[in-house]
């Protein structure tokens, strides 16, 4: 039981952290236009997703993470929370928790130690948005943490009382709520609410992110078929027509562009080929499952 909800499912950790970071969940999967794969997670306020293993945050370690979200809600909601498991949480060590308040991301280290975007932003428009959080080095200040939204680093403003981050070492990671963290966080953060909306492709690193990591984390899971075409309505793209261009060359062009989500390679006849690079993640319905767009992973 996690905060009053029975969790009878688990999601395996597919990364290098291993089985201790499998998530215990009470989660509904939805196949309505996921970012990658066949489903995304739909959070309704009673959803629970949390690891039982502590960490991987460790005092002064550099932590980064990324995820896709889609919501219309306006209250301040928890996206990613790292907080103490024990009740002795009134100490000087930091949490590392991302919320969204009326569409504007906020990153917390303490109740009075918060970073947000310098300009107002509205990510609660019902569209998929990608958020990446990256500590540029170990023991950095909260104001130094980089916030990348939809592939673009945004200007942020930090707290006046900023100091180097020093994480609680007995914490646990949860998505969309407080998970297995201490029961006293509700009192410390009374404005926080469980997340309501969709979430997909959560990734966590114990190191800074470079532009290639961010581009990879944002990839649309294009699948390749030879019996259909890409519907590129409302999709920004660049087309390259070259008689000697190979498909591998087309793929490399995409890999070298941090904004490229996928490519399409077509034979036009007369030994000419067309390479289309997709600069944005297609909106819902623009690219269906039977597309010949190829993923660059």
PyMOL commands that set and color helices and strands:
alter all, ss='L'
color gray80, all
select helices_A, chain A and resi 19-21+142-144+185-188+211-217+247-255
alter helices_A, ss='H'
color red, helices_A
select strands_A, chain A and resi 9-11+23-26+28-30+40-44+48-51+64-70+76-84+97-101+104-110+113-117+129-134+146-149+152-153+156-157+171-175+196-205+237-242+262-269+272-278+294-295
alter strands_A, ss='S'
color yellow, strands_A
deselect
rebuild
show_as cartoon
